[in-house]
Amino acid sequence: MRLLANIPHPLLKISIFTNDNRFTLKFESGLYEQTYKFRDGDGYDNVDAIIKLVTDQFCIDVLQLLNLQHKMKLSHTSNLHSANEPDFPVII
């Protein structure tokens, strides 16, 4: 995979890659990421077309999904940790 471009954004790292006649648009924030792949013939066959896709609204939607990913992780990992806590007798 080869990096073609980075799109500046104050909250996200946005990268465009190419690999085997396919473009990959990747959004990253902290420990979370979203990836969108475009095959040859999807209408997004160059870097400029991918850059035009990344609108303010697209970034807002991506941030909302990243927030949902974070909430899901917290929800599921907190359940896991509480289930693994040993039961200690109450000492008065």
Buried (B, 14 or more C-beta within 10 A) or exposed (E): EEEBBEBEBEEBBBBBBBEEEBBBBBBBBEEBBBEBEBEEEEEBBEBEEBBEBBEEEBBEEBBEEBEEBBEEEEEEEEEEEEEEEEEEEEEE
